[in-house]
Every structure is written in C-alpha cells, then in structure tokens.
C-alpha cells in the first residue's frame, strides 16, 4: 500500500478545502470529490490497496482522505487525465510540516502522519500557523 500527498493550493484551512470539494465542479458524476491530475500514477494498484490522499494546507499536512478509485477523465482538450476519487470528508492527522512541492508525490505509510485522536482535542482546531509552529518544535 502507498499513499499520495498533495498541496491544497488556494485553501487557507481544511474546512475551505472541504467546501471546495462540495462544489459540483470538484465532483465526479457520482457526486464524490475527485482531484483530476495530468499524470496517471504508475503505482495505481498499491494506491488502490488502501491508500489515502494526504493534504498539505498552509505548509502543514493536516488531513487525509481515503482513495476509492482512479477514473479516466477526458479534458475539454481531448486529453485523458486521471481522476483520483476520494471518500467524502477529511480525516484529521497529526499536523506535520511539509515544504512546498509541485504536483502529487508518493508517501510511504511509515512516513505518513498518524490520524489525530478525536477524543484528545477540542472541538475547535488550532489555526494553521499555530499548528505549524507547534509541529516544528515537536509538540504536536
């Protein structure tokens, strides 16, 4: 099993990313959120064996979404692309700093941040800047 990691470009918060995914333009014909990318992952079978998309928001890995399938999507230009179909709703992970990068990358399970314990945190998440600062000093 292997995961993917991707910057959520333009999102200030995980909630903003989730709101974007709820828009029709970000969904496939089945209403599930999907991320369309130019490149088809070479390790597709490993991704589909339980992988997730880990999202970097404001320089911090903050959430993940299980990857349900990979669909072929034809662009308006006639070029075939990969639609990474995601389970709705993000799962919070332990905030982990991540430098910017382009596109998506593979993320080994041993390098992926653990899911956050929902019982151990308050209902209101910390602002991204505070999460980043705490993660950088090893508190989170």
Rosetta blueprint (number, residue, H / E / L):
1 X L
2 X L
3 X E
4 X E
5 X E
6 X E
7 X E
8 X L
9 X L
10 X L
11 X L
12 X L
13 X L
14 X H
15 X H
16 X H
17 X H
18 X H
19 X H
20 X H
21 X H
22 X H
23 X L
24 X H
25 X H
26 X H
27 X E
28 X L
29 X L
30 X L
31 X L
32 X L
33 X E
34 X E
35 X E
36 X E
37 X E
38 X L
39 X L
40 X L
41 X L
42 X L
43 X L
44 X H
45 X H
46 X H
47 X H
48 X L
49 X L
50 X L
51 X L
52 X E
53 X E
54 X E
55 X E
56 X E
57 X E
58 X L
59 X L
60 X E
61 X E
62 X E
63 X E
64 X E
65 X E
66 X E
67 X E
68 X E
69 X E
70 X E
71 X E
72 X E
73 X E
74 X E
75 X L
76 X L
77 X L
78 X L
79 X L
80 X E
81 X E
82 X E
83 X E
84 X E
85 X E
86 X E
87 X L
88 X L
89 X L
90 X L
91 X E
92 X E
93 X E
94 X E
95 X E
96 X E
97 X E
98 X L
99 X L
100 X L
101 X L
102 X L
103 X L
104 X E
105 X E
106 X E
107 X E
108 X L
109 X H
110 X H
111 X H
112 X L
113 X L
114 X L
115 X E
116 X L
117 X L
118 X H
119 X H
120 X H
121 X L
122 X L
123 X L
124 X L
125 X L
126 X L
127 X L
128 X H
129 X H
130 X H
131 X H
132 X H
133 X H
134 X H
135 X H
136 X H
137 X L
138 X L
139 X L
140 X L
